[in-house]
Amino acid sequence: QVRLVESGGGLMQAGGSLRLSCTASGSIRGFNVLGWYRRAPGKQRELVARITEGGRTNYAETVRGRVTISGDSAGTAVDLQMNSLKPEDTAIYYCYLQTVYGIDYWGQGTQVTVSS
């Protein structure tokens, strides 16, 4: 079993920065993808950023240029650096891991609130 735990959320001012961290524990024998998703109030969960085992990154258009994802090679940690925060970044942010066996795991989520 794999467990993902996020940290770093909170109440922020627009224009500020924050760093979300996620730690994975358990039986991780490699991964395909590490990522961050978010769910804003009244909306579907959406991709924020992801990074593959090979280091390829993808970013949502709404955050590109403001966000950087980084992960370790073992798949045990993934961070999300967010700059120039906007009120529309307010959401619950979820850490995501897909193992080499194609099994998906999610964290419990961390709330990010950006005030204008």
Secondary structure, DSSP 8 states (H G I E B T S, - for coil): -EEEEEE--EEEETT--EEEEEEEEE----EEEEEEEEE-TTS-EEEEEEEETT--EEE-TTTTTTEEEEE-TTSSEEEEEE-S--GGG-EEEEEEEEETT--EEE---EEEEEE-
